Amino acid sequence: MTDGDTTVSSHLSVVMTTTEDTGVTIVTSSSSRYARSYFQLFVVIIGVIGTAANGLVLYALVASKQHKKHVLIVNQNVLDLFACIALVITYSVKLSNIHPTGTAGYWHCVIIVSDILIWCGSIGSIINLAIISVERYLKVVHPVWSKKKLRSWMIYSAMAFAWIAAIIYNLSLIFPTTNVINGICHPYVIFWSQSVKLFAFFWDFFSFYVLILLIFIFCYGRILVSVRRQARVMAGHSAAGSNTAPQVQSNQIQTNVIKTMILVQDHDPCLSVLRHLLVT
């Protein structure tokens, strides 16, 4: 070993492990561990801020007695609050650098390292956003039908579906694809074959990105068309001198719809990128 190698070794500790099943050598340096710790601390801070924000929104809804009128919005905030709390708990535990061993290590891998609690809340949030879009579409585009056919039990069933579907999906994905090998947790990487892995990837991409995005575009696009149609009808029945107020109101409604559509569309891709970033 040269003097240069000795100098480098004195400033950078390197740990090398080789998995027997894959034969892949994993190199972990002290600098990468520090970077991971800083990242985990940053995620915890984000989770604390998100928890406070969602808790404040829920408090405002309850204090203003609007929670019974907007149950889907309440469910959305509860899902986001659950995801944020799970984020804080999961990454606080990750900061302790627990090495998985035995049965307890396996469950630590499944529950903590895989971020399954976070993604149960996040996937449920995505599903609930799609349900909100469909509900708004029905009430705006088909108001007569929604008043006659849309019942409270349907709304509550849809809320329960967002939770149940998210939990079942994540559980069915985590257990077959996660294991602890030589003390190292490998979440979402063990598949029966490459084709199954590709199918799981495309299913996840289509279900929680493409399909949800198509629902958003269809619902809010039809809402915009309906609002413009109603504005033209209102303008036709209004006098020329009193046409300003309906037009201003229509423009405000269209602006709000567009803002909501953009925010909702950005929610899903951001979660997808965050998911892959946290898991890898």
HURAFEN-V275390 format. One record per pair of residues at least 4 apart in sequence whose ideal C-beta (glycine too) atoms are under 6 Angstrom apart, sorted by the first residue. I is the first residue (numbers start at 1). GAP is how many residues later the second one is. Records with the same first field share a line. If there is no record, write none. Layout:
# HURAFEN-V275390
I=GAP + GAP
This chain:
# HURAFEN-V275390
1=4 + 5
8=4
12=17
13=17
14=15
15=13
16=9 + 11
17=9
18=7
19=5 + 162 + 163
21=160
40=51 + 54 + 55
43=48
44=44 + 47 + 48
47=37 + 40 + 41
48=40
50=34
51=4 + 33 + 34
54=23 + 26 + 27 + 30
57=20
58=19
59=4
61=5 + 6 + 13
62=5
66=4
67=7
71=84
72=60
75=53 + 84
76=52
77=4
79=42 + 45 + 46 + 49
80=45
82=39
83=35 + 38 + 39
86=4 + 31 + 32 + 35
87=31
88=4
90=22 + 25 + 28
93=19
99=84
100=5 + 8 + 9 + 80 + 85
101=4
105=75
106=74
107=4
108=4
109=4 + 71 + 76
110=4 + 64 + 68
113=72 + 74
114=60 + 64 + 73
115=4 + 163
116=54 + 58
119=4 + 51
120=46 + 47 + 50
122=149
123=43
124=38 + 39 + 42
126=82 + 86 + 142
127=35 + 38
128=34
129=135
130=82 + 85
131=27
133=82 + 83 + 86
136=4
137=4 + 82 + 85
138=4 + 8
139=7
140=83 + 86
141=81 + 85
142=4
145=4
146=4
160=4
161=4
170=4
174=4
177=11 + 13 + 14
178=9
179=7 + 11
180=5
181=5
188=91
191=5 + 6
192=4
199=4
202=4
203=4
204=4
205=4
206=4 + 5
207=4
208=4
209=59 + 63
212=56
215=4
216=4 + 48 + 49
217=4
220=37 + 41
223=34
224=33
227=26 + 27
231=19
234=12
235=8
238=4 + 5 + 8
243=4
266=4
276=4
